[in-house]
């Protein structure tokens, strides 16, 4: 069982389902408002690890969808500055799992193991939103 701080957009149904999956798997989950959090570039950067800058962004954010923000054209510094100013741009959820930071809801990464074809049957492979909780073993 892991202690997870789950930074979400309040009212987001996908985040609600993701949090429910973690709870059903026996984890302790503390939900926090991603939009109200006082982010700094340094603190936010810790969540993205080795992910390419373009994968730091919420692709459904209005400014990304309308082409105002082009994630593939940004440096890490520019991306972080935009996200600190407009947290809707941040890929959700952000997770702190027993002190380790991660961005996004990737079942295999969260489980710390490969789950063969776990996302192939999922209606939302990027978010894992419709995958069954039984597919998520406790993080090791």
C-alpha positions as a Markdown table, in Angstrom:
| # | Residue | x | y | z |
|---|---|---|---|---|
| 1 | Unk | 0.0 | 0.0 | 0.0 |
| 2 | Unk | 1.4 | 3.4 | -1.0 |
| 3 | Unk | 0.6 | 6.9 | 0.2 |
| 4 | Unk | -0.3 | 8.9 | -2.9 |
| 5 | Unk | -0.8 | 12.7 | -3.2 |
| 6 | Unk | -3.0 | 13.0 | -6.3 |
| 7 | Unk | -3.0 | 16.5 | -7.9 |
| 8 | Unk | -6.2 | 16.7 | -9.9 |
| 9 | Unk | -8.5 | 19.2 | -11.6 |
| 10 | Unk | -11.6 | 19.4 | -9.3 |
| 11 | Unk | -14.6 | 18.0 | -11.1 |
| 12 | Unk | -12.7 | 16.1 | -13.7 |
| 13 | Unk | -14.4 | 12.7 | -14.1 |
| 14 | Unk | -11.3 | 11.0 | -15.4 |
| 15 | Unk | -9.3 | 12.0 | -12.4 |
| 16 | Unk | -12.2 | 10.8 | -10.2 |
| 17 | Unk | -12.1 | 7.4 | -11.8 |
| 18 | Unk | -8.3 | 7.2 | -11.6 |
| 19 | Unk | -8.4 | 8.1 | -7.9 |
| 20 | Unk | -11.1 | 5.5 | -7.3 |
| 21 | Unk | -8.9 | 2.8 | -9.0 |
| 22 | Unk | -6.0 | 3.6 | -6.7 |
| 23 | Unk | -8.3 | 3.5 | -3.6 |
| 24 | Unk | -9.8 | 0.2 | -4.8 |
| 25 | Unk | -6.3 | -1.2 | -5.0 |
| 26 | Unk | -5.8 | -0.3 | -1.3 |
| 27 | Unk | -3.7 | 2.8 | -1.6 |
| 28 | Unk | -4.0 | 5.9 | 0.7 |
| 29 | Unk | -4.9 | 8.7 | -1.7 |
| 30 | Unk | -4.9 | 12.4 | -0.7 |
| 31 | Unk | -6.5 | 14.5 | -3.5 |
| 32 | Unk | -5.3 | 18.1 | -4.0 |
| 33 | Unk | -6.4 | 20.8 | -6.4 |
| 34 | Unk | -3.8 | 21.1 | -9.2 |
| 35 | Unk | -5.1 | 24.5 | -10.1 |
| 36 | Unk | -4.9 | 26.0 | -6.6 |
| 37 | Unk | -1.4 | 24.6 | -5.8 |
| 38 | Unk | 1.4 | 27.3 | -5.6 |
| 39 | Unk | 3.6 | 25.7 | -8.3 |
| 40 | Unk | 7.2 | 26.8 | -9.0 |
| 41 | Unk | 9.1 | 25.8 | -12.0 |
| 42 | Unk | 11.6 | 23.7 | -9.9 |
| 43 | Unk | 8.9 | 21.9 | -8.0 |
| 44 | Unk | 6.8 | 21.2 | -11.2 |
| 45 | Unk | 9.9 | 19.9 | -13.1 |
| 46 | Unk | 10.4 | 17.1 | -10.6 |
| 47 | Unk | 7.1 | 15.4 | -11.8 |
| 48 | Unk | 8.2 | 15.1 | -15.4 |
| 49 | Unk | 11.4 | 13.1 | -15.1 |
| 50 | Unk | 12.8 | 12.0 | -18.5 |
| 51 | Unk | 9.5 | 12.6 | -20.3 |
| 52 | Unk | 9.9 | 14.8 | -23.4 |
| 53 | Unk | 8.6 | 18.4 | -22.9 |
| 54 | Unk | 5.6 | 17.8 | -25.2 |
| 55 | Unk | 4.4 | 15.1 | -22.9 |
| 56 | Unk | 4.3 | 17.5 | -19.9 |
| 57 | Unk | 1.2 | 19.1 | -21.4 |
| 58 | Unk | -2.5 | 18.4 | -21.0 |
| 59 | Unk | -3.4 | 17.9 | -24.7 |
| 60 | Unk | -7.0 | 18.8 | -23.9 |
| 61 | Unk | -6.1 | 22.2 | -22.4 |
| 62 | Unk | -7.9 | 25.0 | -24.4 |
| 63 | Unk | -4.7 | 26.8 | -25.2 |
| 64 | Unk | -3.1 | 23.6 | -26.6 |
| 65 | Unk | -6.2 | 22.5 | -28.5 |
| 66 | Unk | -6.6 | 25.9 | -30.2 |
| 67 | Unk | -2.9 | 26.0 | -31.2 |
| 68 | Unk | -1.9 | 29.0 | -29.0 |
| 69 | Unk | 0.5 | 26.7 | -27.1 |
| 70 | Unk | 2.6 | 24.3 | -29.2 |
| 71 | Unk | 4.2 | 21.8 | -26.8 |
| 72 | Unk | 6.6 | 20.4 | -29.3 |
| 73 | Unk | 8.1 | 23.9 | -30.0 |
| 74 | Unk | 9.0 | 24.7 | -26.4 |
| 75 | Unk | 12.1 | 24.4 | -24.3 |
| 76 | Unk | 11.8 | 23.0 | -20.8 |
| 77 | Unk | 12.1 | 26.5 | -19.2 |
| 78 | Unk | 9.5 | 28.0 | -21.5 |
| 79 | Unk | 7.1 | 25.1 | -20.8 |
| 80 | Unk | 7.5 | 25.4 | -17.1 |
| 81 | Unk | 6.9 | 29.1 | -17.1 |
| 82 | Unk | 3.7 | 28.6 | -19.1 |
| 83 | Unk | 2.5 | 25.9 | -16.7 |
| 84 | Unk | 3.2 | 27.9 | -13.6 |
| 85 | Unk | 1.2 | 30.8 | -15.1 |
| 86 | Unk | -1.6 | 28.5 | -16.4 |
| 87 | Unk | -1.9 | 25.2 | -14.5 |
| 88 | Unk | -4.6 | 24.0 | -16.9 |
| 89 | Unk | -1.7 | 23.3 | -19.3 |
| 90 | Unk | -0.2 | 20.7 | -16.9 |
| 91 | Unk | -0.7 | 17.0 | -17.7 |
| 92 | Unk | -2.9 | 15.4 | -15.1 |
| 93 | Unk | -2.8 | 13.9 | -12.7 |
| 94 | Unk | 0.4 | 14.7 | -11.0 |
| 95 | Unk | 1.3 | 12.1 | -8.4 |
| 96 | Unk | 3.6 | 11.9 | -5.4 |
| 97 | Unk | 3.9 | 8.2 | -4.5 |
| 98 | Unk | 5.9 | 7.6 | -1.3 |
| 99 | Unk | 8.0 | 10.7 | -2.1 |
| 100 | Unk | 8.5 | 9.9 | -5.8 |
| 101 | Unk | 7.0 | 12.3 | -8.4 |
| 102 | Unk | 5.2 | 11.3 | -11.6 |
| 103 | Unk | 3.0 | 12.9 | -14.2 |
| 104 | Unk | 0.1 | 11.2 | -15.9 |
| 105 | Unk | -1.8 | 8.0 | -15.1 |
| 106 | Unk | 0.2 | 5.2 | -16.7 |
| 107 | Unk | -0.8 | 1.9 | -15.1 |
| 108 | Unk | 2.4 | 0.0 | -15.9 |
| 109 | Unk | 4.6 | 2.9 | -14.6 |
| 110 | Unk | 2.4 | 3.2 | -11.5 |
| 111 | Unk | 2.5 | -0.5 | -10.8 |
| 112 | Unk | 6.3 | -0.6 | -11.1 |
| 113 | Unk | 5.9 | -3.6 | -13.4 |
| 114 | Unk | 4.9 | -4.3 | -17.0 |
| 115 | Unk | 1.3 | -5.3 | -17.3 |
| 116 | Unk | 1.0 | -7.2 | -20.6 |
| 117 | Unk | -1.5 | -5.5 | -22.9 |
| 118 | Unk | -3.2 | -3.8 | -19.9 |
| 119 | Unk | -4.0 | -0.7 | -21.9 |
| 120 | Unk | -5.1 | -2.4 | -25.2 |
| 121 | Unk | -8.7 | -3.0 | -23.9 |
| 122 | Unk | -8.9 | 0.5 | -22.3 |
| 123 | Unk | -11.2 | 3.0 | -23.9 |
| 124 | Unk | -8.8 | 5.8 | -22.9 |
| 125 | Unk | -5.2 | 4.4 | -23.2 |
| 126 | Unk | -3.6 | 7.7 | -22.4 |
| 127 | Unk | -5.4 | 8.0 | -19.1 |
| 128 | Unk | -6.2 | 4.4 | -18.1 |
| 129 | Unk | -9.6 | 5.8 | -17.1 |
| 130 | Unk | -11.7 | 2.8 | -18.1 |
| 131 | Unk | -9.3 | 0.0 | -17.1 |
| 132 | Unk | -10.5 | -2.2 | -14.2 |
| 133 | Unk | -9.0 | -1.6 | -10.8 |
| 134 | Unk | -8.0 | -5.3 | -10.6 |
| 135 | Unk | -5.5 | -4.5 | -13.3 |
| 136 | Unk | -3.5 | -2.3 | -11.0 |
| 137 | Unk | -1.4 | -4.1 | -8.5 |
| 138 | Unk | 0.0 | -2.2 | -5.6 |
| 139 | Unk | 3.2 | -0.3 | -6.4 |
| 140 | Unk | 6.3 | -2.0 | -5.2 |
